[in-house]
Amino acid sequence: MSASLTELTGDYVLDPAHTRIGFVARHAMVTKVRGSFAQFEGTAHLDGADPARSAGQVTIKAQSIDTGVEQRDQHLRTNDFLDAPTYPDITFRSTSVEPRSETDYRVTGDLTIKDVTRPVTIDFEYTGNAVDPYGNLRVGLEGSVTISRKEFGVTWNAALEGGGVLVGDKVVLEFDISAVKQG
């Protein structure tokens, strides 16, 4: 049974077992590397009657980066990229939510990577809601945004012999969210 938007009003937590926070970056100018973060936590307040009054925040553990290649993951954790020992958290805190349609929302907020905070706008699609077998009300959201890693102080690169660079500047952040209503 699906709840109405007004019935969804309340506080939520991200379900890490059913949520993916990932990224895609260009490698050697010819292919894409995909990865995700295994450790994160997030909360949201949804206001079904007035979605503009909704808000959310996420804290990601930089050390939990996973591309499926341990040597690459170790490099991404160093100062060349995320410098996870010095900056253990990547954070996002919403500052506004703009309803675009009944299922599309534009969420603007402050993204902090390596102690550099910049505003970003993420377009989200509300994918539905359901009560799981344990009686929990869940909502689903999918979204993405493209950022410049250099704008966040992630500048390491290597020139390629034939021209170009090893790592592209543009990184797509991907969010596949399952959030569980509290209370």
Backbone torsions as a table, in degrees:
resi	resn	phi	psi	omega
1	MET	NA	130.8	-177.5
2	SER	-96.1	134.1	179.8
3	ALA	-85.1	152.2	175.4
4	SER	-73.6	162.5	-179.1
5	LEU	-56.9	-41.5	-180.0
6	THR	-64.4	-37.4	179.2
7	GLU	-68.0	-15.9	180.0
8	LEU	-80.3	-11.8	-178.2
9	THR	-54.2	130.7	178.4
10	GLY	154.2	-172.8	-179.2
11	ASP	-100.6	141.4	-174.8
12	TYR	-132.2	155.7	169.6
13	VAL	-124.9	146.9	176.3
14	LEU	-70.0	139.4	175.5
15	ASP	-93.7	103.6	-175.2
16	PRO	-63.9	-22.8	179.2
17	ALA	-75.4	-18.0	-176.4
18	HIS	-129.3	18.4	178.2
19	THR	-122.6	141.1	176.0
20	ARG	-124.9	127.9	171.6
21	ILE	-115.5	111.3	-172.5
22	GLY	-130.5	-175.2	-179.8
23	PHE	-154.8	159.6	175.8
24	VAL	-135.9	130.0	178.5
25	ALA	-134.8	145.9	178.8
26	ARG	-75.9	136.0	179.4
27	HIS	-122.8	129.2	177.2
28	ALA	56.4	21.9	177.3
29	MET	63.7	8.9	-176.4
30	VAL	-126.5	-16.7	-176.7
31	THR	-145.3	174.4	178.6
32	LYS	-116.5	141.1	171.7
33	VAL	-105.6	131.5	179.0
34	ARG	-113.1	146.4	177.9
35	GLY	-157.1	-179.1	178.7
36	SER	-153.8	175.2	177.2
37	PHE	-113.5	129.8	-175.8
38	ALA	-86.2	-21.3	-176.6
39	GLN	-124.0	122.8	178.5
40	PHE	-163.8	163.7	172.3
41	GLU	-145.5	150.6	-179.0
42	GLY	-157.1	155.1	177.8
43	THR	-134.5	158.6	176.5
44	ALA	-149.7	152.0	168.8
45	HIS	-117.4	119.7	178.0
46	LEU	-103.1	133.6	176.3
47	ASP	-117.5	99.3	-176.5
48	GLY	-68.0	-29.4	179.4
49	ALA	-77.0	-32.2	-179.9
50	ASP	-141.7	81.1	-175.3
51	PRO	-54.2	-25.2	178.6
52	ALA	-64.4	-18.3	178.5
53	ARG	-91.3	7.6	177.1
54	SER	-79.1	160.8	-179.8
55	ALA	-157.3	157.9	177.7
56	GLY	-155.9	161.8	176.2
57	GLN	-150.8	150.2	-179.4
58	VAL	-139.2	139.0	171.4
59	THR	-121.8	123.2	-177.8
60	ILE	-111.2	135.2	175.2
61	LYS	-83.5	112.5	-177.3
62	ALA	-58.8	-34.5	-179.0
63	GLN	-61.7	-20.6	-174.3
64	SER	-87.2	10.4	-179.8
65	ILE	-59.2	137.8	-176.3
66	ASP	-144.3	114.2	175.5
67	THR	-109.1	0.7	-178.5
68	GLY	88.9	-1.6	178.4
69	VAL	-127.5	105.5	-172.5
70	GLU	-58.0	-40.8	180.0
71	GLN	-61.7	-42.5	177.4
72	ARG	-66.2	-43.0	179.8
73	ASP	-60.3	-41.3	177.5
74	GLN	-61.0	-41.1	178.6
75	HIS	-65.8	-41.1	-179.8
76	LEU	-64.4	-24.5	179.3
77	ARG	-80.6	-14.2	-176.9
78	THR	-80.8	176.0	179.0
79	ASN	-61.6	-21.4	176.8
80	ASP	-59.1	-31.0	-177.7
81	PHE	-124.8	-96.7	-171.7
82	LEU	-85.9	-18.6	-177.3
83	ASP	47.4	56.4	-175.5
84	ALA	-57.5	-35.6	178.4
85	PRO	-63.8	-35.5	-178.8
86	THR	-85.4	-38.1	-177.7
87	TYR	-123.3	79.5	-172.4
88	PRO	-69.1	-21.0	-175.0
89	ASP	-117.9	140.1	167.3
90	ILE	-109.1	129.2	-175.2
91	THR	-127.6	152.8	171.3
92	PHE	-136.6	131.1	176.2
93	ARG	-131.5	121.7	-177.9
94	SER	-68.8	148.8	174.9
95	THR	-118.8	-20.1	175.8
96	SER	-160.2	152.7	175.1
97	VAL	-128.2	125.6	-179.0
98	GLU	-117.6	112.2	175.2
99	PRO	-66.8	131.1	178.9
100	ARG	-106.8	-26.5	176.1
101	SER	-163.7	-170.7	179.0
102	GLU	-68.9	-19.5	-178.5
103	THR	-122.7	-8.2	-176.6
104	ASP	-115.0	133.8	-177.2
105	TYR	-136.3	141.1	176.6
106	ARG	-107.8	115.5	-177.7
107	VAL	-109.0	119.7	177.2
108	THR	-106.4	143.9	179.4
109	GLY	-168.9	-176.1	-178.8
110	ASP	-101.1	118.9	176.3
111	LEU	-101.7	128.9	178.6
112	THR	-119.1	122.3	175.5
113	ILE	-132.1	129.4	179.7
114	LYS	52.7	40.8	177.0
115	ASP	66.4	16.2	174.1
116	VAL	-108.6	122.6	-179.1
117	THR	-110.6	128.3	179.1
118	ARG	-139.0	149.2	176.2
119	PRO	-74.7	140.6	173.7
120	VAL	-135.7	155.1	177.6
121	THR	-123.3	123.4	-176.8
122	ILE	-112.6	126.4	174.4
123	ASP	-88.1	122.0	-179.6
124	PHE	-113.4	145.7	170.4
125	GLU	-111.6	126.1	174.0
126	TYR	-76.3	118.2	-173.9
127	THR	-98.2	-3.5	175.5
128	GLY	130.9	-177.5	178.4
129	ASN	-145.2	158.1	179.8
130	ALA	-161.5	155.5	170.9
131	VAL	-95.6	122.9	-177.8
132	ASP	-78.2	174.5	-178.3
133	PRO	-61.4	-13.1	-179.7
134	TYR	-100.2	7.4	177.7
135	GLY	86.1	8.4	-179.7
136	ASN	-86.9	133.0	173.4
137	LEU	-82.1	125.8	-179.4
138	ARG	-118.4	145.3	170.4
139	VAL	-122.5	149.9	179.0
140	GLY	-118.2	140.8	177.3
141	LEU	-140.4	143.1	173.8
142	GLU	-129.9	137.4	179.8
143	GLY	-158.3	167.0	176.3
144	SER	-156.6	160.3	177.0
145	VAL	-153.0	144.7	175.3
146	THR	-101.7	128.3	178.4
147	ILE	-121.0	162.6	170.8
148	SER	-95.1	116.7	-178.5
149	ARG	-64.1	-31.1	-179.8
150	LYS	-62.7	-32.6	179.1
151	GLU	-65.9	-14.9	179.3
152	PHE	-108.6	15.9	177.1
153	GLY	78.7	15.4	178.2
154	VAL	-102.1	87.9	-166.4
155	THR	-113.7	-7.2	-176.2
156	TRP	-57.1	142.9	175.7
157	ASN	-162.7	172.0	176.0
158	ALA	-140.3	136.5	178.7
159	ALA	-73.8	143.9	175.8
160	LEU	-94.5	146.7	-177.1
161	GLU	-55.0	-42.3	-177.6
162	GLY	-86.9	7.3	-176.9
163	GLY	106.1	155.5	-178.4
164	GLY	89.2	-170.7	-176.0
165	VAL	-132.0	161.7	-177.4
166	LEU	-69.7	-40.4	-175.4
167	VAL	-122.0	124.8	178.3
168	GLY	-67.4	154.6	179.1
169	ASP	-75.7	-37.5	-176.1
170	LYS	-79.1	131.6	177.8
171	VAL	-127.2	129.1	176.0
172	VAL	-92.9	122.2	174.6
173	LEU	-94.6	132.4	-176.3
174	GLU	-120.5	138.3	-178.7
175	PHE	-129.5	116.4	172.8
176	ASP	-117.4	103.3	-166.8
177	ILE	-111.3	134.1	166.3
178	SER	-120.7	114.9	-178.6
179	ALA	-115.3	140.7	-176.4
180	VAL	-108.7	128.4	179.0
181	LYS	-68.5	137.5	-179.5
182	GLN	-98.4	151.2	174.3
183	GLY	80.3	NA	NA
